[in-house]
Amino acid sequence: MSDSLPPRSHSDARYSHLVEVEQAVSLLHQLSRAKLRVLVERFDADLQPAGFAVLRCVVANSPIRSGDIASALGIDKSAVSRQLTILRDAGLIDATPDPADGRATLVVATDAALVALKLFREDVRAEYERILDSWETEEIVAFGALLQKFNTSLS
């Protein structure tokens, strides 16, 4: 006997709302990925979204080992290594020996990266202001709270 529940009837109102949520989240994911590509290109034309994710991880966790970046982002160490090379060549990160383990390297963001990310965040905030300009403050607050709740449920 199966432990799974029988599928809900398509006439069930809750099921219909869940389908709407699934479709909206799918569209949000597609639009977000497309927007991220545009924003990352604006940030640095040679940078890929994966490299931008690595940079954000470095900024948030500096100093950090490359293996810890791979673990945090759930990507292969070789992919992190490639992105770190691109970021280093762009002058966005530096690597220094780990004083706790001479065999390891710690990655840190450069001042140029911190300034560029600050300007990037200001651009993103301005974009959200434009997108949400016609929304009431209460709607923005409710939307933010529901997104946080949704994200918590995902994790």
Disulfide bonds with the S-S distance in Angstrom:
none
